[in-house]
Amino acid sequence: MARLKITQTRSKIGGQQNQRDSLRSLGLKRIGDVVVKEDRPEIRGMVAKVSHLVDVEEVD
């Protein structure tokens, strides 16, 4: 199954509560944090909420 490499590039300060919650659920705490997650619809949904705060790459 494909995996997603998610990197936080911008701050969550000033963001809406649901965006801050999505970042926390993805495991991102600060700028520069990187997590690798399975490519599932739930993860894609959280990434879509914070797409302006993160960079996403597909890795195998």
N, C-alpha and C positions, 0 to 999 in steps of 0.2 A: 504494500500500500504506500502511496506517496506521502511525503511528510512536508511540513511547512516550517521554514526557519523564519521566525518573527523577531524583529529587532525594534525596540522602542527608540524613536528618533526625536520625539518632541515631548515636552512636559505635559503632565495631566493637570497642572494647576490651572484653575479657571474653567475646567471642563465640567460637563454635566455629571451628576452622580452615576448615571448608568454607564457612562464612558469610563469613569474611574473604576467602577465595579468590573467592567469587562477587562480592563488592563490587569487588575488584581487576579481575576479568574484565569487569565492567560499565564500568570506567573511573572508579570513584568512589574518591577518596583521603581526603577529609575532609568534615566536616559542611558542608552548603551547596553541595557540588558538584552540578552538573546535567549530565546527558548525554541525548542524544536518540538512540534506537536504533530499528531496524526492529522491527515487531511480529511476532516469529517464536517458535516453540515453545521454542527454546533460551533466548531472552531471557526469556520468560515463566517458565521453570523457575528461572532464576537469581533473578528477582525474587521468586518464591514462597518461595525459601529465606531471603530477607532482607526479607520484607514488613514486618516490625516495625521495620526500620531505614530504610526508604525510603518516599517518596510517589510515586505513579505517576499520570500523566495521559495521556490519549490526545490526540494532536495530528495534524493533517492537513498 
